[in-house]
C-alpha cells in the first residue's frame, strides 16, 4: 500500500462526502493557500506534541491543561470553521472579524491562565475585570460551538437561559434564579462549568484516542480490516453484508463517529451488498446499524468508555468488561439478521476470486494489529489509558515500518497528526459547550429536580417505567450529537433518575450510553441512516425503520440488564461463573432466535405463528432467569421441530 498515490474517487465516495459535509460541519473547513497554511500545520503539530507531553511526561495541573486545550480549540475553530454556510472556503488569510476574534481569544484565555490561581487564592472572590473576561470567554465558546456543533450550541443556550428564566417556571422545575455574576463565576471561574469534566475528558482521553485512530487509518489498518473480514465471511451466504458488519464494527470503535464511519466504509460495503442482491434500504440499514454500535464496542468504544470510567470513578477495565457482552449480542444479532435475510432471498456469498487469501493478508498486513495488541496489553497490566494511547501511537508508526508497503513516511505522519488534531476540534467544542449544560445542572439542581419529577410521575421503585422515560429522553438528547457528547449530556441528567429508581450505577450509565448512541438510527433524525440511505439511493424513512429492526437487540437489551445486570460482566460482585456462562449462552441463542423471527427465516421460511414463537423465545432467552430460559427452550424446540418436519416433508415430495 503506497500512501502517497492519489486514488480515484468513486461516485459513491463523492456522494458520501457531500452528505457528510451537509451533516458534519467539521468536514467542510477553510483551506489556506500560502504561508498561513504551513503555519496552521505547524500549529497542529505543536498542539499534538503539547497534548502528548502534558498527558504523559509533563507535570501540568488540570486547570492549565484544560485552558490551553480550550484556547487551541477556539483558535483552530475561528481559523478553520466558516462563519456562515456559503462563505468562501479557499483563503490566504482569515476574514477580519475572525482576526478580531482570535485576538480577543488570546487576550481572554491568557487572562484566565494568569489569574485563575490568583482568584482561587483569594477565596474565589472575583473583580469586575474577572467577570468581564468570563463573559467574553463564554461568548467566544458559544460562537465556536455555533460553528463546530450547531445543534449542541442551541441546546447549551437553552440550558444557559434556564439559569436566568427558571425562576418563572412553576412547579418542581422552577428555581429561585441566579444573578449574572453568579452564573459567570460558576461557568468560567468554577470547576463544574466550562472547565469541568467535559473539557477535561476532551483534553485527555478524547484527543489522544482520536489521534490514535488517525494514525491507525494512515498505517493501512482500515484496508487490513476490510481484507480480513472478506477472508472470514466473504464466501458465506450474504458475505458482503457480513463484511460490512465486521469492518464497520472494528473501525467504528476506533473513530467514535458513526456518521463518519458510514461515509467511509459505506462507500465500499453498500454497493457491494446491493450488487449481491440485497435491497438498497436493507443494505443502507446494515451499514448504519453496524457503524453505530462501534461507539459502545470494546476495546476503545470511540473513547466514550474512558469518559464513563471518569464519571463513575472506576477503572476503564471495569467499563470494558461491562460493555463486552451487550456489544457482542448487538453484533451477533446483526450478523444473523443479514444471514437469515440472505437465506430468505437465496443469496450467495462472493466468488473465490474476489476473496483474498487469509494467510497472504496476515503475512502482508497482520503486523498492523500490533498497536491494538499493545493497547489492550497495557490496559490489562494496569497502565493508565492515557499512557496506553500514547505508546500505541508510537507502536502504530513502528508497526508500519515493518513492511515497505505500509511504511509511514514523515509526510504521512504529519498528515495523520494534522487529521487527528483537526478531527478533535468539533468533539472538543462539543465538550466545551457541554460544560454549560453540566454547570447549569450543578448550579440549579436541575438533575435532582428532574429526577424528583420523574419519580413523582412513575412512582418510587418503578424501574422499567423510569427506564422508558429515560430511553425517550436519551434518544432525543442524543440526536445529531457526537457519541461522547451525547453520552455526557444524557448521563448528567438521566443517570441519577435511574439510580433513584433502583438501578446500579454501571447499569444506569450503560443504559444511557447505548440509547444515546442508538439515536443515530432512530427516526426522525437518524443521522447514520440518512447518510447511508444517501449513498445507497434508498428511502430515508424505510432505511431508518429497517435499521431499528436490525438493531432491536440494542433497544431491548438495556431494559433486561437494568434490573438484572448479570450480562454486565464484573458489575455484580460475587456472581457465580456458571450463572454468567449460562446467561451469556442463553442470551446468544436468544438474539439468534430474535433475528430469525424478525427476518422470517430459520432453516426455511417461517409462518406468522413460528415467527411469533421465535420472537417470544428470543426475549425470554435474553431475560437471564432460569424459569424464562426453560420456557424459551420449549418454545424454540417447538419451532425447530416444526421446521424439521416441514423440511422432511419437502424432501419426500422431491423424491416422489
N, C-alpha and C positions, 0 to 999 in steps of 0.2 A: 504494500500500500504506500503510494507516494503522496505525501502531504501537500506538496506544492503544485500539483497538477490540477488545473481548473476543470471540474467535471461539468458536463452539460446539464442544464436544468430542465426537468420534465414539466409537462403541463400540470400534472398533479402537484408538483412542488411549488410552481408559481401560484396555483390556486390556494394551496395551504398557506403560503407566505402572505397572500392578500388577506385571507381570513384571520391569520394571526395578527397582522398589523391592525385589522379592524377591532379585534377584541383585546389585544395586549399592547398598551402604549409603548412598552419598552422595546418593541420590535421595529419601530419607525422613528429613529432618532436622527438628530442633525449629524451631518458629516462635515468636517472642516478640511479645506484644502490649504496647503502651505504650512508654515511653521507651527501654527496652533494645533494642527492635527498631531504632529510629532510630540508637542508639549503635553497634550492630553494622554497620549500613550505612555509617556514617562510618568505622568501623574498616577495613572492606573498601576504601573509597576511599583511606584513608591507607596501607594496606598496598600497594595497587597503585601509588600515587604513589611510595612509597619504592622499590619494586622497579624502576620505570622510572628513577628518579633514580640509584639505585646502579649500574644496569647501563649507564648512558649518560653522563650529565653528572657524576655524583658520583665522588669518589675514596674508595672504601670497600674495605678489604682483604678478601680472600676469607673469612677466618675470621669477621670481624664480620658480613658479609652472610649467611653460612650460619647463624650463630647467631640473628640477628634473624629470618631466614626460618623457622627451626625453631620459634622462640618464637611467631611469629604462627600457624604451623600448629597447634601444640598448643593455643593459646588458642582458636582457632576450633573445633578438634575437641572440646574439652571444653564449649564453649558450645553447639554445634550438633548433634553426634552423640549420639544417645541411649545411655545406659549399657547398656540391655537392650532386647530387641525390642519388648516390649509397654508400654514406658514412654509416658506421656502426652506428646504432641508439642507441644501448644499451651501456652505458659507465659508468665508475667510475668517471672519470674527463674529462673535455673538451680537445680537441686537443691543442697542443702547440700554434698553430697560433691564436686560439681563446683566449687563456690566454693572449697572447700579445695584441690582440685587446681589451680585457676587460681592461687591464692596461692602454692602450692609451686612451680608452673612459673615464675612471675615471679621468685621467690627464686633457684631453681636456675640459670636461664639468665642472670639478672642477675649471679650469681656467676661464671658461665663467661665472660661478656663482660668482667668486671672483671679476672679472674685468669688468663686464658689466656696473655696476653703475659708476665705475671709468672712463670708456671711455665716458659714457654719460655726466658726469660732465665736461670733457674737450672738449665738443662740438662735439663728435663723431670722433675726430682725433685718428687714430689707429697707433700703433707702429708696427715694423716688427714682433715682437713676437705675437702680436694680429692677424696679417694676417696669420702667420704660423699655429696658433691654429685654426683659421677659416678654413683654407684649410684642416687640419686634420679632423676637425668636419664634413666637407662636404663629404670627402671621406668615413668616417665612416657611415654616413647616407646613402650614395649610396650603400655601401656594405650591410648594414642592409636591405635596401629596395630590393636589388637583391635577398636576401634570402626569405623575407617575402611577397613580391608583385612584382614579376619579370616584368610583363607587364608594371606596373606603373614606375618601375625603368628605363626601356628603354625610356618611354615617357619623364620622368624627365630629362634624359641625353640629349635627343633631344632639349628640351627647354633650358637646360644649355648651350649647344653648340651654340644655336641661339644667345646668348649674345655676343659671340665672332665672329661667322661666318655670322651674319645677315648683316654686312657691305658689304658682297659680293653679297647679293641678290638684284636684280633690282626691281624697282617699289615701290609700297606702303608698301610692307612687309620688305623692307630693312631699316637699321638704320645706325647711324654714327659709331657704335662699342663702346665697353667698355673695359677698362683695367681689368686685373685680380684683382688688388687691389679694383677697384670699385665694381666688381661683388661679391667678398668675403665680403666686408663691407656691401653690400646690403643684401646678403643672410644670413649672420650669425649675424652681429652686428646691423643690421637694424630691424625694426618692421614689415616689409612687406614680409620677406622671410621665412626662416625655422621656426622662432619663431613668425610667424604671425597667421592669423586666422585659418589655417589648424590644427596646433598642439594645438592651443588654444581650439578649439571645441573637440579635442581628449582628452585633459586633463580635460575637464569639462563634457559636455553632454554625449559624446560617452562612456567614461569609466564608468560613473555611470549607464547609461541605459543598457549597455552590462552586467554589474554586476547584475543589477536588473533582466534582462532576465534569467541569470543563476540561481538566487535564485528562480524565478518562476518555472523553469524547475525542480529543485530539490525538490520543495514543492509538486510536483504531478500535477501541473497546466496543463501540456500537456495532461495527461490522462483524466483529467476532461473535457478539451475542446473536445477531441475526443468522450467521452461518451455523452456529452450534444448535440453535433452535431448529433450523432446517434439517440438520442431521438427526435430531432426536425424534421429531414428529412430522416431518415434511411428507413422508410417504404414507402416513396413516390416513384414514377417512377424514376429509376436511382439513388436511395438513396445513394449508396456508393460514387458516383461522387459528389453529393451534400455535403456529409460529408467531402470529400476531400477539396472542395471549402471552406467551413466554417472553418474547422480546420486549413488549411494552411493559410487562411487569418488572423485568430486570432493569430497564432503563428508567422507568418511572420512579422507582425507589431511590434512584441516584439524583435525578434532576429536580424532583419535587414539584414539577409543574405539569399537571395533567394536560393542559391545553397545548403547551409546547411539545409534549410527548406525542400527542395525537398528530400535530402538524409535521413532526419529523418522521416517526415510524409509520404513520398512517399513509404517507405518500407511496410507501412500498407495499404495505400489507393490504390496504383496502383494494387497490386494483388487482392484486394477486387473488384475493378472496372472490371478487366479482368474476374474474376470469375462470375460476374453478367452478362457479355455478351458484354461489350464494347470492341472495337478493341484495341489492345495494343498501337497503335500510338495515338489513341484518349485518352486513359487512361493516358498515359505519358504526353500528351499535357495539359490535365486538371490540373494535379498536378503542372506542370511548370508554367502555367499562374496564378494559384491560389497563389503559393508561391511568385511569382514576385510582385504581386500587394500589398502585405503587406508592401512593402517599402514606399508606399505613402498613406497608410491607417491609419487614426487616431484611437486611441488617441496617439500612440507612434511613428508611422511612422519609425520604425527602427532607431530612434534618428536623422534622417536627417531633420525632421521638426524643431528641435532646431537649427540646423546649418542654415537653411533658415531664421529663425527668427533673428539669429545673423547677417547674411548678410544684411538683409533688415532693421534692426533696429526697428522691430516691436515685439509685444508680441507673445508668442507661441500660445496663444488662437486664434489670427488672422490667423495664418498659419493653425491651426487645423480646423477652420471653412471653410477656403478656400478649403482645401483638402477633406472635408467630402463628398460633392456631387460627384466629379469625382471618388472617391474611391467607393462610393455606386453604381454608374452607372456601373463601371467596373465589380464589383462582381455580380450585378444584371444581366448583360449580360451573364456572365459565368454560373450562376445558371440556367437561362432559356435555354442556349445553351445545357447544359447537360440534361435538362428536355425534350426538343424537340427531342434531339438525342435518348433518351431512348424511347420516344413515337414512333418515326420513326422505331426503331428496335424492338419494342414490349417488352421492358424490364420492369421488375417489381422491386419493392424495396426488402429490406431484410425481411426475415421472422420474425415473432414476437418474437421467442425465441432468436434471435440474437440482439434484441434491449433492452437495459437496461431501467428500469423503471425511468421515469423522476424524480419523487418525491424521489426515492431512491438515484439517482445520486446527486440531490440537497442536500439531507439530509447528505450524506456521504462526498461530496466534494464541496458543494456550498460555504463553508467558504473560499475556495481558491480564490474567487472573491474579497475578502476584499482588497488586495493590489491595484488592479486596481481601485476599488471604491475610495480608499484613494487618489491615484494618481490624478484621474480626479477631485475629490472634491478640493484638494489643488490647482490644476491649475485653477479651476473655481473661487476660492476665492482670486486669485491674488498672491499666493505664487510663488516663482521662481521655474523653472523646476528642478534645482539642489537640492533645499531643498525638493521638492516633491519626487524626485527619492530616496534620502537617507531615508526619512521617509517611503517610500513604501518598501524599502529593509527590514527595521526593521518590517514593518507590515506583510511582507511575512513570516518571522520567527514566529511572533506572531500568525498569522492565521494558520500556520501549526501545532502549538501546541494545537489547539482547539480540534483536534481528534488524537487519538493514531496512527491511520493508516497512517497519513500524517506527523507526528511529525518529524521535522528536528532536529536530534541529533547534538552534537558538531562536530562529524566527517563529517556529511553531510554538515553542514555549512562551514567547512573547504573546502570540495570538491567543493561546489558551488562558494566559493570565489576564489579558485585556477582556476577553469574553466572559471569564468567570467574574471579574470585578464588575463589569457592566451589568451582568445578569443579577448581581446582588443589589443593584440600585433600587429597583421597583419594590423588591421584597423588603429592603431596608426602610424605604419611605413608608411602606405599609406598617412596619413595626413601629415607626416613629409616631404615626397618627393613631395607632392602637394605644399609645401612651395616653392620649387624650381620653380614650374610652375607659381604660383602666383607672386613670386618675379620677374621672367622673364617678365611676363605681365606688372607689375607695373614699372619695370626699363626701358624696351624698348618701352613701349607704344603699345605693340602688340595688346591689346584689341581694342584700338581706331583705329589702322591701319587696323585691320581685319574688324572691323565694317564699316570703310570707304570703304574698298574694296568691301564688300558685297553690301553696298548701291550703289556703282558705277555699280555693276552688275545688281541688281534687281530694282534700281531706288528708289527715295525717296517716302516713303508712301506705298510701295508695301509690305504690312504686310504679306500676305499669301505666297508670293514668298520668302520673307526673312525667314518666318517660316519654309518653306520647306527645305531651305538650313541649317537652324539651326537644324532641325529634323535629317537630314542626318549626320551632324557633331556630334550631341549629341549621336546618336546611335553608331557611330563609336568610339568616345572617351570613351563611357561607356562600351564597350565590354571587358569582362574579368576583370572588376574593381569592387571592393565592392561598394555598393549603395551610401554610404556617399561620398566616394572619387570620384565616377563618377559624382555626382551632383556638387561637388565643382569645379571640372575641367571644366565641361560644363558651369556652371553658370559664372565662371570667364571670359570665352571667349565669350559666346553666349548672356548672358542677355543684355549687352549694345547694341548688334545688334538689338534685338527685341524691346528694348525701343526706339531706334532711328527710327525704322520703324513704331512706333505708339502704341505699347502695353504698358499697365500699368505695374508697377514693379511686382505686385503679379502674374499676368497672365504670365509674362515673366519667372519668377522663377519657377512657377508650370509647365509650358511648358517644360522647360529644365529638371526638376526633373523627370517627367513622362517618357520622352523619354530616359533619361539616365538609368532609371530602366528597361524599356522595351527592352533594348539591351540584357538582359538575355534570351529573347526568340526570338531574331531577327537573322535569318541566316546571315552570315555563321557561326558565333561563337556560339551564343545561348547557353550559359553555363548551364542554368537551364534545357533547353530542352535536352541537351546532357546527363546530369546526370539522368534525368527522363527516357529517352529512354534506357539508360543502365540498369536501374532497371527493366523496362518493357520488355527488349529484343526486342525493336522496331527499325525501321529505323530512324536514327537521322534526316535526311532531311525532311522526311514525318512528323515526330513529330513536328519539328520546324515550318513547313508550317501550320499544323493544329493549333498549338499554336498561330500563328499570326492571324489566322481566329477567334479563340476563344477570343483573346484579342483585337479584332478590335476596340472596343469602346475606349480602351486606346490609340490607334494610331490615331483615328479621332477626339476624343473629344477635345484635346488641341487646334486644329485649330478653333473650334467653340467658345471656351471661350477666345481665343486670341483677337478677335475683339469685342466680346460682353460678358464680364466676369460676367454676372449675376449669373451663376452657381457657381462662386467662392464666397461663402457667405461672406458678410461683406467687400468685396473688392471694391464695388461701393457704397459709402455713398449716402443715400437718395433714394435707390431703394425701391419702394412700396412693401409691404409684399405680396399683391396679385400677383404682377408680378413675384416675386420669387417663390411663391407656384405654379403658372401656369407653370413656366419654369421647375421646378423640376418634376411636374406631367407629362408634355408632353415629357420631356426627358426620363423619366422612361418608358413610353409607347413606345417611340422611340427605346430604346435599346431592348425591348422585341420584337418589330416588326423586328428589325435588326437581332436578334438571330434566329427568326423563318424563315426569308428569307434565311439566310446563312445555316441553318440546313435542310431546305426543308420540314418543318412540322409546322403546326399551330394546327388546330383541326383534320386535316388529311393531307396526303401527298400533297405537293404543286406542281403545274405546274411551268414551267420556267417563264411564264408571271406573275403568282402570286408571285413568289419569287422576281422578279424584282420590282414589285409594293410595296412589303413589305420593301425591302431594301431602295427604294426611299422614302417611307413614314417614315421609321426609321430615315433617315438622315434629312429629313425635320422637324420631331418632335424634334430632338436634337438641330437644329437651333432654337433659343428661340423666334424669332419674331412671331407676331400674324399671319401674312399673311402665312408664311410657315407652321404654326401649322394648319391653316384651310385647306390648300391643303393636308397636311398629313392626317388629319381626313377623308377627302374624299377618298383618296387612300386606307387607312386602312379599311374604311367601305365597299368599293368595294370588297376587298379580303374576308372580313368576310361574306358578303352576298353570294359570290360565294361558300365559304366553307360550309355555312349553307345549301344552296340549294343542293350541292353535297351530304351532309350528309342525307338530307331528301330523295333524290333520292335513295341512298343506302338502307335506311330503308324500302322504298316501295318495292324494289327488293327482300329484305329478306323476307318480308311478303308474297309476291307472290310466 
